[in-house]
């Protein structure tokens, strides 16, 4: 099973801003749990959260890292 943090990062993988309500609904967690997850991910700069406008997006460097293809 995919972790809630991984689910959020996957949703945000398009690099666009997403409403916090959309993330909460898609991931299926309580408001309190969502705020804990968002706090952690933003503290360690995995994502940017705009609490005033209630939206979030993945940090560019994280998106770049997650979308890299390794050639061996």
C-alpha positions in Angstrom: 0.0 0.0 0.0 1.3 3.4 -0.9 1.9 5.8 2.0 -0.2 8.9 2.3 2.9 11.1 1.7 3.7 9.2 -1.4 0.1 9.6 -2.6 0.3 13.3 -2.1 3.6 13.6 -3.9 2.2 11.6 -6.8 -0.9 13.9 -7.1 1.4 16.9 -7.0 3.7 15.4 -9.5 2.3 17.5 -12.4 4.0 20.6 -10.8 0.7 22.5 -10.6 -1.0 24.0 -7.5 -3.7 21.8 -6.0 -6.4 22.7 -3.5 -5.8 21.3 -0.1 -9.3 20.0 -0.1 -8.6 18.0 -3.2 -5.5 16.4 -1.6 -7.4 15.5 1.5 -10.3 14.0 -0.4 -8.1 11.9 -2.7 -5.8 10.7 0.0 -8.7 10.0 2.4 -7.3 11.5 5.7 -8.7 13.8 8.3 -8.0 17.5 8.2 -5.7 17.2 11.3 -3.7 14.3 9.7 -3.5 16.3 6.4 -2.1 19.3 8.2 0.5 17.0 9.9 1.6 15.5 6.6 1.7 18.9 4.8 3.7 20.4 7.7 6.3 17.6 7.5 6.6 17.7 3.7 6.9 21.5 3.6 9.3 21.6 6.6 11.7 19.4 4.7 11.0 21.3 1.4 9.4 18.5 -0.5 6.5 20.8 -1.3 5.3 24.4 -1.0 2.1 25.1 0.9 0.1 28.3 0.5 -2.1 28.2 3.7 -3.8 31.5 2.9 -5.1 30.3 -0.5 -5.3 26.7 0.7 -3.2 25.1 -2.0 0.0 23.1 -2.4 2.5 22.1 -5.1 5.6 19.9 -5.2 9.0 21.5 -4.9 10.7 21.8 -8.3 13.8 19.9 -7.3 11.7 17.1 -5.8 9.7 16.9 -9.0 12.8 16.8 -11.1 14.3 14.1 -8.9 11.2 11.9 -9.0 10.8 12.2 -12.8 14.5 11.3 -13.6 15.1 8.2 -15.7 18.2 6.3 -14.8 20.1 4.9 -17.8 22.3 1.9 -17.0 
